[in-house]
Amino acid sequence: MNYRDFMKQVDDSLATVSEEEKDDWIRETARKTHETQRQKFLDSLMNIRTEINYPAQAVINEIEAWCEEIENQNIYIECTGYEAYGESRYGEWINEYTDVFEVGKTLSEAFQTAEDLLYLKEYKQSHELFERLCSMEFTAVDVEVGEEFELELEELIAEDLADIDLKDSMLHLMYAAYQVFDGKDRVNTLYRYFISWRMTESIKVEEVFIVGPEELHGISAFMEEWISYLKKKDGDLAGRLLTEACMYQGGVHHLVEVAQSVSKRHPILYKNACEYYLREAAFLDCEKVGLQAIRLLPQKLVLRGQIADLTAKAAIQLGNGETVKECYEAAFYAESTISHYVRLFELPGYEQITRQAAGFAAILPENRGPSFRERKNEQLRMNTLSEERKKAIHFFNQEFDEVMKQCQNSKIQLGWSSHFKGVIVPLFVLMLNKNKQLPKAGQKLLKGIAIRLGDKDEEKSFTERFLYWKEKIDITDEQYETYAAWLQKEIDKRTESVVGGGYRKSYYKPAELIAAFGEAMESSGEANGKAEWVEHFRKAHSRKRAFKAELNALS
């Protein structure tokens, strides 16, 4: 329950009880209070906070002068650095700090002074001091080489150089800002704190309402101003804050109303509404809002795919097959993952659906690393697809001959972790296995593919999707023999490159391929096919004990 609803219910309840009933409730609450909380309860009952002496102006002046010394780099933190080596061959630079000027101690005292001013209701003075302290950068000097670098407040605390509760300090700063400013200045100031400082990442605006010495006034009007302001701001942060504000002000219904008006800038509101409805098992509402979003948002918007996934879950609970079909297709066109593609085979008329989807995937732009701006606005990210995933989709679309030719044209036998052959060759091996369930090596191979592709599917495992797909395909005996002959050569060359080259940490990779291919041979009726195939590699690399151990583990 948010602060607004809680306080309304408190006020409504208090209005219906007599003074005698209030006294009884206070006594009953006091009776149940734990011993360690009794003094706190008495202080609250008597409206007493630990007595605060007004900070002398001289103390405040000393803090201001100390801040200037920090800013002028006359007060600093000493450090020495060295390179540490762990399991990785790459070293990690470690700095060890010495606080010769007691920066941490003075900083903690300064923050306490700012908080004392707040509880004395000297809001302007408290705000100015809090903001200055939170904005400061601290100089560190490497005493051995004389180099200087800056430490931000969060880094100072992370290095145990200061004992300050950053979230608590930020909440008090925001409370002070709320009291000092109003209107546009208030919302501008609070948003500046959110956008500028990492220390605000876990803060919700309504948490500001429950700190400080007195109840804040005009909260409802402020929240309307806050919502109007956030509607015009770009980025994921604004989307998060807008969601929280809408939920506070009018619940999920208000969130959906606002989502319709800001869908081009903040489609995340639709996703958050669907997630809420799913948590509450309000499946009809989730389906309704989800379908509205799917039909409104751009086809290739990745977030649209995530909303389609949520809507599909609700539709499954409702037994609405038509909605599930629409959602599965929408999810793939918005976010063309392998899981999204393979599950299309579960739909009625999947032959045409999957063929059209594969054609769509082929012309998608290849993905690249997101720009700084895109990282700040993930909710507007558009669908892209890597070369590796495109080839995987072609494989699942049963374009086996073409995909095999592309692998044959590549002579790469090392570096498969970043090459499409590292996915395609194992998929061919697994496809040739005629068992309804994959044996040990096949399971490991498929698990590795799922991890590499990075697709998350909460409904079913990638293994389940793969096995269902495998039942839908049909290859001729001639094709089977062709693919098996090619794979034998490919696995032999891969093994020679990795094991013959002495890449010991990667021995498990060809071992899994070898064992899984042996399982496939046996599944096609070749007696002792796996044992004979594995023994061939044991003999070929008889001096590689680590490699033979990997093979033994999969036998």
N, C-alpha and C positions, 0 to 999 in steps of 0.2 A: 504494500500500500504506500502510495507516495505521500509526501508531506502535506499537500493540499487536502487530499481526501481524509488523511488521518486527523488533521486539525479540525476539519469540518465536523467529523464524527465526534471528536472530543467536545466541541462547542455545543453540538446538538444534544449530547448526553448530559452535559452540565446544566443545560437549560431545563431539563426534565426532573432533576433531583433537588431535594431540599437541602438546606444548610446542614441539618442533622445527618442526612445521608452522606453528604460530602465528608463530614467529620468521621463518620464510621468507616468510610472507604479509606481515608488517610490513615486511621489507626490500624486497619487491617493490613494495608500495604506496609506500614512500619513494622507490624508484628512479623511479617514474612521476609523482611529485609535481612540479608546475610550480615553477619558480624562485621565483615570487612567493608561493607557498603553503608554501615549505619551513620558514620560521620558525614559522608557525602549526602545521605538522605536528609540529615538534619540541616546541613548547609543549604540544600535545595529548598527545604520547607521554610527556612527562615530568610530565604532570598539572600544568602550570604555566600560570597566567593572569598577565597583566601584573601585576607586583607592586603590591599595593594597600596604601597606608598607611591605618591606621585614622583616620578623620576625627576631629580633635580635638573635644571636647565644645563648645569655644568656637565652632567652625565651625557645628556643628549649632544652637547657640543663636542664632548670627547669622542663620541661615536662618529659624528660627522667628520671630525678631523682624522680619525682612524681610517675612515672610508677613503678620504683624499690620499692618505699615505699609501693605501692599497692601490688606488687608481694610478698614482704616480710611481708605483713599483719600488717605493722605499721600504715597504714591508712585503716580504715574499716567503715562499716555502722552499727549503733546500731539498735537493734530491740527488741521488746517484743512480745510474742505469747500467744494466748488463743484459746480455742475451742468454736466455735459458733454452735448453734443448730437452724436449721430452721424447715421446715415441716418434713424433714427426721429424723428418730431416731438416725442416725449416725451423729456425729459432724464433723465439718470442721475446720481444723487448720488454723488460721488467724495470719499473722505476720504484725505488724505495725512497720515501719522503721523511724529512725531519722538520718538524714545526718549531723552529728556533724562536720565532716571534709570537708563538701561541695564538696564531690566527684562528684556529678552531675554537679555542676557549673564548676569545673576544667576540667572535662571530655569534656563538651561542648566546652570549650575554646580550648582544645587540638585538637578536631576534626576540629574546625575552622582554627587553625594553619595549619593542614595537608592540608585542602582545599586551603588555601592561597598559600602554597608552590606549589600546583598543578598548580594554575592559574598564578604563576610566572614561570612556566615551569621547576621547580626544581623537576622533576619527581621521581628521585631515592629517594631523601629525603622525599618527600611526600608519596611515596609508603611504605617506611620503617615505617613511623609514623602511617599511616592508618592501616597497617597490625598489628602493635603492639597493637594499641588501640582496634581493632576489636577482637583480640585474648585474651584480658585480662579477668581474672576472679576476682571478687570482694568478699572480705570476709565480711560476716554479723555475728555479735556477739549478741547473746541473753543475754542482760545485767542481766537478773534475774537468769539464770542458768549457764551462762558462756559458753554455747555451741556455736560452730562456724560451719558455712556452707557457701558454695560458691554460688554466684549469677553470671550468665553469663550476657553479655551486654544486650541481649534481655529482660531478667528478670528485669534488672535495669530500663530499659525504661518502661516496662509494669507496674512497681510499681510507675511510675511518679517520679523517683529519678533523671532522666536525660532527657533533652529535645533535642533529636537527631533524625534526619530523617535517619533511618537505611538504607533504600533502596537507598537514595541519596548518603550516605557515601559509600555504597558498590559499586555503579556505579563509583564513583570517584576513589575508590581503584582499580577497574578493569581497568579503563582507564589508571591509572598510571602504572599498571602492563603491559598493552599492550605497553606502551611507553618504559618501562624499558627492557622488555624481547623480544626475537624473537624466531621463530622456535619452537622446541619441548618444550623449557623452557616456552614459552608463553602459549601454550595450556595446559601444565601440571599445571601451576600456576592457570590459570583461572578455570580449572576443579576442582582443589583442593578447591577453594573457594566454588564452587557449592556443592561439596560433603560434605564439612565440616560444613557449616553454614546454619541454617534454614532461616536466613535473606536474602538468595538468592532465596528463593522459587518462588517469583513472578517476578524475573528478566529474561529478554530475552537478549541474547548476543548483539543483534542489538541496544539495548538501550544504551550500552556502547559507541556506535559510535556518539551519539548526545550530550554527555557532554564534558566538558573539554575546554581548551582555543584554541585548533586548530583541524583541521580535521585530522583524523587518516589516515595513508597511508598503502597501501598493504592489504586492507580489503579483496579483492577477494581471494588473495593467502592465507591469514589467514583462511578464511572460508573453503577452500579446505583442509587445514591442520586439521582444527577443525573437519570436517566431517570424514576424515580418522581416526582421533584419536578416535572419539566417536563410530565408527563402531566396535572398538575392546573392548569397555567397556560394562560391564554387568549392568543391572538394569534399573528401570523405569526412573530415572533421566537422564541417558544417552539417553534413548529412546526419552524423551521429548526434550532434547537439540538437538538431531539429527534431529528430525522432524522440529524444528524451523530453523535449519541451512539449511536443504534441501529446505524448502519453500523459504527461503531468497535467496539462491543461484540459484535456477532454477525452483521454483514453484512446483505445485503438480506433474507435469510430472517427475521432478527430484526426488521427494519423492517416487514415484512408482518405478522408476529405482533402487534406493538405497534399497527399501523394498525387492526387489527380491534377492539382494545380501546378505542381513543381516536377512533374515526371521527366521533363527534359534535362533538368539540372540535378535532381535528387531521386532517381529511380530506386535508391536503396530503401526509401520509405515503404514501397510496396513489399520488398523482400522482408523487412522487419515486421510488417503487419502480418504477412503469411506465416512467419515463424511464430509470432504470438498466437495466432489462431491454432496452429498445429499443437503448440504446447498445451493449450486449453482444450484440445480435442474438439474444437469448433470447426469440423471438417467442411460443412456447407459454406461457412463464411470464408474459409481459406480457399476453397475452390472458386467461389464467386470473385473474390478480390484477385486471386492469381490469374484467372482467365482474363479479367479486365486488363491486368498489367501486360500479359502475353500479347494481347491483341492491340495494345496501345504502343508499346515500346518498340524501338528499331529491331529488325530481325536479327542482326548480328551483334547485338549488345550482350556481352557475356553474362551480365547480371540477369538478363531475361531468361537465360538458360537455368540459372540458379533458382529463379522464381518458378520456372516450369517444373523443376525437380520437386520443390515443396508442394506445388499444386497436384502433381502426380501422386504424391503420398496421400494427400487428402482424398483424391479421386479413387485410389485403391481401397481406402477404408469405406468409401461410399459405394463401391462396386460399380463405378461409372467408367466403363471401358472406353467410350468415345472421348471422354476428357483425358484419360490416360494416353490414348493414341495421339491426341493433339499436343499434349505436354511432352511426350517422348520426342516427337518430331521437332517441336519448338526448341527443346533443350539442345538437340544436336545442331540445328542451324545457328543457334546463338553461341554455343560452346561445344565445338566439334572434338570432343574427347573420344578415345577409343571405346570407353564404356558406354557413352551415349550412342555410339554407332552400333556396337554389337547388340545392345538391347532392342534395337529396331527390328531385329530378326524375330522378336517375340510378338510382333504385331500382325494382325490379319493383313494379307496382301503385302507381306514384307519384301517380296521380290522386287516390285517396282519402287517401293519406298527406299530400300537400301541402295538400289541402283542410282536413283536420283540424288540421294544424299551423298554418295561417293563422288558423283559428278560435281556437286556443289563444293565438296572438300578440295577437289583438285585445283580449283581456281581461287581458293582463299589465299590472301597474302601470307607469306611466311613470317613467323613471329620473330621479333627482335626484343632486345632488352627494353623495358619501359623507360621513358624519359623521367626526369625528376618530377615534372608536372604530372605525368601519368601516374607515378607512384603515389602522389598526393590525392589522386582522383580515380581510384580503382573502379568506382561504381560506373564510370563511363567508358571502361575499356572495351574495345571491340574485338571480335573473333579473329584469331589468326591461327596458323597451323604450321608446325615445323615439317621439314622434309621427311624426317623419320616417321612422324605420325601420318603423314600423307601416304607413305608407302605401306604403313601398317593397315590403313583403311583400304587401300587397293588390294592388299592381301585378303582381308576379311570380305571384300567384295568379290572374291574368287577370281581375281585377275592373276592367277598363280604363275602362268607362263611368263607374263610380262615382268612380274616382280622378280622371278628367278633370273631372267636375262639381265636385269639391272644389277643383281648381286654378282652374276658371273662377270659382268663388265668391270666390276671393282676388284682390284687385286689386293686390297687391304686385308691383312691377316692379324695385324696388331691395332690397338686403338679402337676396338669395337665398342667400347663404352660410350664413345661419342660419334659412332657411325651407325647408319641404319641396319647394317648387316648384323649388329649385335642384338637387334630385335627380330629381324626377318628370318634369319637362319633358325633360331630356336622355335619360332612359330611353325615353320615347315616341319621341323622334327616332331613337334607336338601334334600337328595335324595328321601325321602318318600313323600315330598310335591309334589302334582300332578298339582299345579298351574303353568301356563306358566311364570308368574312373581312371585317373592317371596314377601310375605307380610312383614310387619314392622319388626317383630322379626327375621324372616329368613334373611332379608337384613343385620341386625346388626350382626347376627351370621356369615354370609359369609364374611362380611367386616373384622371381627376379624380374621378369618382364613387367609384371604389374607394378612393382616398385619403381622401375625405370620410367614407365609411362606416367606414373604419378597420378593416375586417375582415382578419384575417391567415389565410391558407390556404396551408399549406406543400405541400399535395399538388398543387394546380392553381392557376393564376392566375385572378383574377376574370373576365378576358376569356374564358378557356376555359369557365368555368362559365356565363357569360352566353350565349355562342354555342351551347352545348349546350342550354340552356333555350330559346333562340329557335327551335331546330329542333323543339321539342316543342309549340309553340303554333300556333294557326291562327286567323287573323282573316279576316273576309269583306271583299270589295272595298268594300262600303259602309262598314264600320268604318274601313278604311284611308283612304278619302276624307274621312271625318268627322274623324279624328284629324289628317290632314294639313292640312285647312282650319283647324282650331283652332290647330295649331302655327304656321302661317304668321302668324296674327294675334298669337299669344303672342310669337313671336320678333321681330316687327316692333315691338311695344310695349316689349319688353325692350331692344332695340337703341336705340330712341328715348330711353328713360330713361337708359341708361348713356352712350351716345355723345353724344346731344343734351345730356345734363346735364354733359358734360365730365369724366367720371370716368375719366381717361386710364389710370390703373393697372389698370383693369378692362376695358379695351377688348377684351382677348383672350377674355373670357368670351362676349359675344354673337358675336364672330367665330367661335369654335369651334362654337357652335350653328348659325350661318348655314351654315358650310361643311359641317358634318355633315348638316344637313337637305338641302342641295344634293346630297350624295352619296346620300342616301336617295331623292331624286326620280329621279336617274339610274338607280339600281338597279331602279326600278319600270318602266323603259323610256322615260323622258322624255329624249329626246336633248338634250344641252347644258343639261339642267335645272340643274346646279350652276352653270355659267358664267353663265347668265341670272339666276338667283336672286342670286348674289353681286354681279353687276353692278348690280342694283337697289339694293343697299345702298351700293355705291361712289358711285353718282350721288346718292343721298339724302344722303350725308355726304361730299360731294366735297372739302370744305375740311378734313377731319379726316385729315391725312396719317398720323398714328400708327395710326389705326384701319384705314386702307387697307393699311398695312404688315402689320398682323396678318392681314388677309384674304389678302394676297399670300403670306404664309408658309404658308398652308393650301391654296393652290391647287395 
